[in-house]
Structures are given as C-alpha cells and as structure tokens.
Amino acid sequence: MTRAMGAAMRRIHVGNALSAFGLGFTVPYLYVYVAQVRGLGAMTAGLVLAVFAVAALIVLPFAGRAIVRRGPLPVLLAALVTAALGALSLGLAGSAAAVLLSAAALGAGQAVMQPALATMIVDCSSADTRSRAFATQFFLQNLGLGVGGLIGGHLVDTTRVSSFTLLFAIEAAMFLLLVVVMSTVRMPHSPRFGDAPARSAKGNWKQLLGNRAMVQLMVLGFVLFFACYGQFESGLSAYGVEAAGISTSALGTALAANTLMIVVAQFAVLKFVERRRRSRVIAAVGLIWAVAWIVAGYAGLGHGSQEMATAAFVSTYALFGLGEAMLSPTVAPLVADLAPSGLAGQYNSAFALVKQLALAVGPAVGGPMAASLHGPYVVTFLLFSLGITVLALRLGRQLTPAQDQPSSAARSRVVARGEAPTEPVAAEA
C-alpha cells in the first residue's frame, strides 16, 4: 500500500466511524419517535421501517452503475447530502406524509453509502491488506453505533419532541461533517467504466449473473443476512420477550453483548481468518450460528430459571457477534476479488441489494413466527444456519486459490519465484 493509499484509507475509516456514530443516535429510537412521540401510530412506524428497505431496493441498482461510471467518491458525497437532508427533515416532520418522504431520502442515502465506501476501500487496498481494511471498517461501525446509541439514550426524552429533533440534527451534522472529511480524500486511479470499451448496463448485469461464483455468493449472502441480521431487531427480540420472558433491559444487555463481542474479538479472529480459506471460515460461521440457535432454544423452550434463560439469551447474541467478526474480513473482500477490473462498484451494489432484500424479508417472516410459533421458529433458523455451512462449502469449489485463500496464493507466488516466503524480495540485478 502506498503512502497516498494509506492516507486515503485513514480518512475512509474516519468516515465509517462518523456515519455509524450519527446513525447510532437515531436507529434505536426511530419506532418510538414515529409511533409515540409524533403520535402517528404503530402502522406509520412500521411503514417507515418498510420505506427504508424499499428506498434501498430502488436506488441500489442505479448506484452500482453510477459508481462504475463516476467513481465512488462523487456518489458517496451525493448520498451523504441526501441522507443529511432526510435526517434533518425527519426530525422536523410532523405528518405521516412528511415522515415517510424524509425516511425515503434517509434510507436511500444510507443504502448508497455502503457500496460507495466498500468500493473506496477496494480501491485503496491491495489483496494482502483488504481483509484487515474491511475488519477495521466493521469494528469502527459497531463502535460508532454503540457509542452513538449510548449518548443518544442519555439525550432522548419521550416527553419532549425537541430531544428527538436534536438527535436527528446531530445525525445530519455527522453526515455533513463526513462530506467535509471525504472531500479531502485523494483516491488512487482505478479502472472505471469510461476507461474500458463502452458496455451497456444490461451487459454489466449479464456479466455479473454469468459469474457462477458471484451468484452463489449472493445466494449465500441472502441466507446470511436473512438468518442473522434480519432477526436481530424483530424475530429474535420478539422470541426473547414472548418465549423466554426476557425484559427490555435484558434485551438491551443482549444487544450490548453482541457489539462488545465484535469490538473485542474482531482483531483477535482476524489472524485466524487470514490464514484459512474464506469458504471454510463462512462454513464455520454457519456452525457457530447453529449453536447460537440451540442456545436460544434453551432460553425459550427449556425449563431452567429466569436467570439461566436470560444468560442463555445474552449468550445467543454474543455468539452471533463472534460469527459477524469472522465474516467482516471474509465476505466483502471476496466480493471485491470476484469483480472484474472496473466493476467493483457494480458488484458491491449487487451484494448490497441482496443484503437489503434479506433485511426486508427477514423481519416479515421471522417476526410473526417468533411471536407465536416458538419451536418452529428456532428449528427453521437452525436449519438456515446449517444451510450456510453447506452453501459455503459449495461456493469453495467455484473459487480459485487466490480468491479462496489470498495469503496462501501470495506465498505460493513468492516461492514460485525461487525466494523463501519469510525473506524480503531481493532486488533484481
């Protein structure tokens, strides 16, 4: 990595932390704000959450095309301004129509940030440093969300609308501060759509869908986000309250345990992950999450004390956090390595689209099941977790050695040149 790439990467990581910090102020309180503080009811609050998903699904296909043509930085700046306007107007909105329109702007901006930032990380990293770069991104995102949520919890007051307006104003300010920070980034030149022969958007999507490994990874990604992230704030929390009798404070503790596990374990597991095949790491995550669902089953369906049920439920979230820490340096770099030169933005946007679809379907399926069909709910998602392991092993057969285990491939290249892998490369005469 060059000095310029390192400087750009540091600003990108600062940007990730700032955006997560701003989101942390409002994400935990959005439902309460719309339904109770603004008095618009549970139906409108539910529609707001749906609007976030729908907005993302609409804009992401176009975002990939824009990133390929214009580069990730201009797209990111436009997304940040859109999100800032959406956040500020959401804090001031008093009617259902205004709230829904503001949520659409905020959701669209947030959705486009993800592939734009991911593509910037790809452009500013090499195959050897990419896993660590994405692990750092995930670490800072969770740290920012946790700190933002903690501070926001001390500022918010459900009896005062102005306290929520303040939270949304802080979120908007973080996005605008991020515009200033990212405007100073000097991106290294990377292949763009304009640098290559002209090709239609339809042709780009046809090429992507013709990449068998990428299609399998998107299917795997859907199951990952559906079976884990799609259950966090809906199905799993409903199951904990209804089946395990978990209090709201214990639910907060479980969410904190998830974040704490990620923050503590992220770099500890990085060395383990970097030395192993990516497909095997993802397969191991499926097994860890299967254990998590078994523990959740004990929490809600066992006959132990309430204290034991609470401990088991908190442990479930912690186990999910361990799996997330293993995925962050694995899946996103794999998407980048599967993308042809100049199309990283298209592939990142396609994967983000699959993620958003899973996050929209997951709560819709898991929520009702968790509230009334406790046993089938746990069994269903236990099987999905085992399915992750099967899909990951099948994906491994489609990957080249360099895609599945870049560190091993790099060592093989050094050895092939007749040099010891632990020695610096000597200058050629």
C-alpha positions in Angstrom: 0.0 0.0 0.0 1.4 3.4 -1.0 1.5 6.4 1.4 -1.3 8.1 -0.6 -3.5 5.0 -0.4 -2.8 4.8 3.4 -3.8 8.4 3.9 -7.0 7.9 1.9 -7.8 4.7 3.8 -7.4 6.5 7.2 -10.0 9.1 6.0 -12.3 6.4 4.8 -12.2 4.7 8.2 -12.8 8.1 9.9 -15.8 8.4 7.6 -17.1 5.0 8.5 -16.9 5.8 12.2 -18.6 9.2 11.8 -21.5 7.8 9.8 -22.1 4.9 12.3 -21.8 7.4 15.2 -24.6 9.5 13.6 -26.8 6.5 12.9 -26.4 5.3 16.4 -28.2 8.4 17.7 -31.4 7.6 15.9 -31.7 3.9 14.9 -32.7 2.5 18.3 -35.4 5.2 18.8 -36.9 5.5 15.4 -40.0 3.4 16.1 -40.7 5.2 19.4 -40.3 8.6 17.8 -42.8 8.0 15.0 -45.3 5.9 16.8 -45.4 7.6 20.2 -43.6 10.9 20.3 -45.1 12.1 17.0 -48.3 10.2 17.8 -48.6 8.7 14.3 -49.2 5.2 15.5 -47.7 1.8 15.1 -48.8 1.4 11.4 -47.0 4.5 10.3 -43.9 3.5 12.3 -44.0 0.1 10.5 -44.3 1.8 7.2 -41.3 4.0 7.9 -39.2 0.9 8.5 -40.5 -0.6 5.3 -39.8 2.6 3.4 -36.1 2.3 4.4 -35.9 -1.1 2.7 -37.9 -0.1 -0.4 -35.8 3.0 -1.0 -32.7 0.9 -0.8 -34.0 -1.6 -3.2 -34.9 1.1 -5.7 -31.7 3.1 -5.7 -29.0 0.4 -5.3 -29.2 -0.9 -9.0 -28.6 2.7 -10.2 -25.9 3.3 -7.5 -23.7 0.5 -8.9 -23.9 2.0 -12.4 -23.1 5.4 -11.1 -20.1 4.2 -9.1 -18.7 2.4 -12.1 -19.1 5.5 -14.3 -18.3 8.3 -11.9 -16.2 6.7 -9.2 -17.3 6.0 -5.6 -16.3 9.4 -4.1 -18.8 11.6 -6.0 -21.6 9.1 -5.4 -20.8 8.9 -1.7 -20.9 12.7 -1.4 -24.3 12.9 -3.1 -25.6 10.1 -0.8 -24.3 11.9 2.3 -26.1 15.1 1.4 -29.3 13.2 0.6 -29.1 11.4 3.9 -28.4 14.6 5.9 -31.4 16.3 4.3 -33.5 13.2 5.1 -32.4 13.1 8.7 -32.9 16.8 9.4 -36.4 16.8 7.8 -37.3 13.6 9.7 -36.6 15.3 13.0 -38.8 18.2 12.0 -41.6 16.2 10.3 -45.0 16.2 12.0 -47.3 14.5 9.5 -47.2 10.9 8.2 -46.5 12.0 4.6 -43.6 14.2 5.7 -42.2 11.4 7.9 -42.4 8.8 5.0 -40.8 11.2 2.5 -38.0 12.0 4.9 -37.4 8.3 5.7 -37.2 7.6 1.9 -34.5 10.2 1.5 -32.6 9.0 4.6 -32.9 5.3 3.6 -31.8 6.0 0.0 -28.7 7.9 1.2 -27.8 5.3 3.8 -28.1 2.5 1.2 -25.8 4.1 -1.4 -23.2 4.9 1.3 -22.5 1.2 1.8 -21.3 0.1 -1.7 -19.6 3.5 -2.3 -17.5 3.2 0.9 -16.8 -0.5 0.1 -15.6 0.4 -3.3 -13.3 3.1 -1.9 -11.8 0.5 0.5 -11.2 -1.8 -2.5 -9.5 1.0 -4.5 -7.3 2.0 -1.6 -6.2 -1.6 -0.5 -4.3 -4.5 -2.0 -5.3 -8.2 -1.9 -2.9 -8.6 1.1 -4.4 -5.7 3.1 -8.1 -5.9 2.1 -9.2 -8.3 4.8 -7.7 -6.1 7.6 -9.3 -3.0 6.0 -12.8 -4.4 6.0 -12.3 -5.8 9.5 -11.3 -2.3 10.7 -14.4 -0.9 8.9 -16.7 -3.3 10.7 -15.0 -2.6 14.0 -15.4 1.1 13.7 -19.0 0.8 12.5 -20.1 -1.2 15.6 -18.1 1.0 17.9 -19.7 4.1 16.4 -23.2 2.7 16.6 -22.7 1.6 20.2 -21.2 5.0 21.4 -23.8 6.9 19.4 -26.7 4.9 20.8 -25.3 5.2 24.4 -25.1 9.0 24.1 -28.4 9.3 22.4 -30.1 7.3 25.1 -29.0 9.9 27.7 -30.2 12.8 25.5 -33.6 11.4 24.5 -36.8 12.2 26.4 -40.1 10.7 25.1 -42.0 13.6 26.7 -40.1 16.2 24.6 -40.2 16.3 20.8 -37.3 18.7 20.8 -35.0 16.0 22.2 -35.6 13.8 19.2 -35.2 16.7 16.9 -31.8 17.2 18.5 -30.9 13.6 17.8 -31.8 13.8 14.1 -29.9 17.2 13.8 -26.8 15.5 15.3 -27.1 12.7 12.8 -27.4 15.2 9.9 -24.4 17.1 11.2 -22.3 13.9 11.2 -23.2 13.3 7.6 -22.3 16.8 6.6 -19.0 16.6 8.6 -18.3 13.4 6.7 -18.8 15.3 3.4 -16.0 17.7 4.5 -13.7 14.8 5.6 -14.3 12.8 2.4 -13.9 15.8 0.2 -10.2 15.8 1.2 -9.7 12.2 0.1 -7.4 11.8 -3.0 -8.4 8.5 -4.5 -5.8 6.5 -6.4 -6.7 6.0 -10.1 -8.5 2.7 -10.7 -10.2 1.4 -13.8 -13.6 3.0 -14.5 -16.3 2.2 -16.9 -15.2 5.2 -19.0 -11.7 3.7 -19.3 -13.0 0.5 -20.9 -14.9 -0.1 -24.1 -18.5 1.0 -23.9 -20.8 -1.5 -22.5 -24.5 -1.3 -21.6 -25.8 -1.5 -18.1 -27.7 -4.6 -19.2 -24.4 -6.1 -20.4 -22.8 -5.4 -17.0 -25.6 -7.2 -15.2 -25.5 -10.1 -17.7 -21.8 -10.4 -17.0 -22.4 -10.4 -13.2 -25.1 -13.0 -13.4 -22.9 -15.1 -15.6 -20.3 -15.3 -12.9 -21.3 -18.5 -11.2 -19.2 -17.9 -8.1 -20.7 -14.4 -7.6 -24.3 -15.8 -8.0 -23.6 -18.4 -5.4 -22.1 -15.8 -3.1 -25.2 -13.6 -3.4 -27.4 -16.6 -2.6 -25.2 -17.3 0.4 -25.3 -13.6 1.4 -29.1 -13.6 1.3 -29.2 -16.6 3.7 -26.6 -15.0 6.0 -28.5 -11.7 6.3 -31.9 -13.4 6.5 -30.9 -15.8 9.2 -28.9 -13.4 11.4 -29.2 -9.7 10.8 -32.8 -10.0 9.6 -33.8 -11.4 13.0 -31.9 -9.1 15.4 -34.5 -6.4 15.9 -37.6 -8.4 15.0 -37.8 -12.1 15.3 -35.1 -12.8 17.8 -36.1 -10.0 20.1 -39.8 -11.0 19.9 -38.9 -14.6 20.6 -36.9 -13.5 23.7 -39.8 -11.4 25.1 -42.6 -13.9 24.3 -40.9 -17.3 24.7 -38.1 -16.6 27.2 -39.7 -13.8 29.2 -36.7 -11.5 28.6 -37.2 -8.0 30.0 -36.5 -4.9 27.8 -33.4 -4.1 29.9 -32.1 -7.7 29.3 -32.7 -7.3 25.6 -30.6 -4.2 25.7 -27.9 -6.1 27.5 -28.0 -8.8 24.8 -27.6 -6.2 22.0 -24.7 -4.7 24.0 -23.1 -8.2 24.3 -23.3 -8.5 20.5 -21.5 -5.2 20.0 -19.0 -5.9 22.8 -18.1 -9.3 21.3 -17.5 -7.7 17.9 -15.3 -5.0 19.3 -13.3 -7.4 21.5 -13.0 -10.3 19.1 -12.6 -8.5 15.7 -8.8 -8.3 15.5 -8.3 -11.5 17.6 -10.1 -13.6 15.0 -8.5 -11.7 12.0 -5.2 -13.6 12.2 -7.2 -16.8 12.4 -9.3 -15.9 9.4 -6.5 -14.6 7.2 -4.7 -18.0 7.3 -7.7 -20.0 6.3 -9.9 -20.5 3.2 -12.7 -18.0 3.1 -15.2 -20.6 2.2 -14.2 -22.7 5.3 -14.5 -19.6 7.5 -18.0 -18.9 6.3 -18.9 -22.6 6.8 -17.6 -22.3 10.4 -19.8 -19.3 11.0 -22.8 -21.3 10.0 -21.9 -23.9 12.7 -21.4 -21.2 15.3 -24.8 -19.6 14.5 -26.4 -23.1 14.6 -25.1 -23.4 18.2 -26.4 -19.9 18.9 -29.9 -21.0 17.8 -29.7 -24.1 20.0 -28.8 -21.8 23.0 -31.7 -19.6 22.0 -33.9 -22.7 22.0 -32.8 -23.5 25.6 -33.6 -19.9 26.6 -37.2 -20.0 25.4 -38.1 -23.7 25.5 -36.0 -25.0 28.4 -37.3 -25.3 31.9 -34.5 -23.5 33.8 -34.7 -20.4 35.9 -35.3 -17.0 34.5 -31.7 -16.1 35.3 -30.5 -19.1 33.2 -32.8 -18.1 30.3 -31.6 -14.6 30.4 -27.9 -15.7 30.4 -28.6 -18.1 27.5 -30.3 -15.3 25.5 -27.5 -12.9 26.0 -25.0 -15.7 25.0 -27.0 -16.1 21.8 -26.3 -12.5 20.8 -22.7 -12.9 21.8 -22.3 -16.0 19.6 -23.8 -14.1 16.7 -21.3 -11.3 17.2 -18.4 -13.8 17.0 -19.7 -15.0 13.7 -20.1 -11.4 12.4 -16.5 -10.7 13.4 -15.4 -13.7 11.3 -17.5 -12.6 8.3 -16.4 -9.0 8.1 -12.8 -9.7 6.8 -14.1 -12.5 4.6 -17.3 -11.7 2.6 -16.7 -8.1 1.5 -13.1 -8.8 0.3 -14.4 -11.9 -1.6 -17.0 -9.7 -3.4 -14.2 -7.4 -4.5 -11.9 -10.3 -5.6 -14.7 -11.7 -7.8 -15.3 -8.4 -9.5 -13.6 -7.8 -12.9 -11.4 -4.7 -13.2 -13.5 -1.6 -13.1 -16.7 -3.2 -11.9 -16.2 -3.4 -8.2 -18.9 -0.8 -7.6 -21.4 -2.8 -9.6 -20.6 -6.0 -7.6 -20.7 -4.2 -4.3 -24.1 -2.6 -5.1 -25.5 -6.0 -6.2 -24.4 -7.6 -3.0 -25.8 -4.7 -1.0 -29.1 -5.1 -2.9 -29.2 -8.8 -1.8 -28.5 -7.7 1.7 -31.3 -5.2 1.8 -33.7 -7.7 0.3 -32.8 -10.2 3.1 -33.2 -7.5 5.7 -36.7 -6.7 4.3 -37.9 -10.3 4.1 -36.2 -11.5 7.4 -38.4 -9.5 9.8 -41.5 -10.1 7.8 -41.0 -13.9 8.1 -39.3 -14.2 11.4 -41.4 -11.7 13.4 -44.8 -13.4 13.2 -43.2 -16.9 13.7 -41.2 -15.8 16.7 -44.2 -14.3 18.4 -46.4 -17.4 18.2 -44.5 -20.5 16.8 -41.6 -20.6 19.2 -40.4 -24.1 18.5 -40.7 -24.0 14.7 -39.0 -20.5 14.7 -35.9 -21.9 16.4 -35.8 -25.0 14.2 -36.3 -23.1 11.0 -33.4 -20.7 11.6 -31.2 -23.5 13.0 -31.6 -25.2 9.6 -30.9 -22.0 7.8 -27.6 -21.7 9.7 -26.6 -25.3 8.8 -27.6 -24.3 5.2 -24.9 -21.5 5.4 -22.3 -24.2 6.0 -23.5 -26.3 3.1 -23.6 -23.3 0.7 -20.2 -22.0 1.8 -18.6 -25.4 1.1 -20.2 -25.5 -2.3 -19.0 -22.0 -3.0 -15.5 -23.0 -2.2 -15.5 -25.4 -5.2 -16.1 -22.4 -7.5 -13.3 -20.2 -6.2 -9.7 -20.1 -7.4 -7.0 -20.5 -4.8 -6.3 -16.7 -4.9 -10.0 -15.9 -4.3 -10.4 -18.5 -1.5 -7.1 -18.0 0.3 -5.2 -14.9 -0.9 -2.5 -15.2 1.7 -1.6 -18.7 0.6 -1.7 -17.7 -3.0 0.7 -14.8 -2.3 3.1 -17.1 -0.5 2.9 -19.5 -3.5 3.8 -16.7 -5.9 6.9 -15.8 -3.8 8.0 -19.5 -3.7 7.5 -19.8 -7.4 10.0 -17.0 -7.9 12.6 -19.0 -6.1 12.5 -17.0 -2.8 11.9 -18.0 0.7 8.4 -16.8 1.8 9.7 -15.3 5.0 12.5 -13.3 3.4 12.2 -9.9 1.8 12.2 -10.0 -2.0 15.7 -9.2 -3.2 16.3 -6.5 -5.8 16.9 -8.0 -9.2 20.2 -7.1 -10.8 
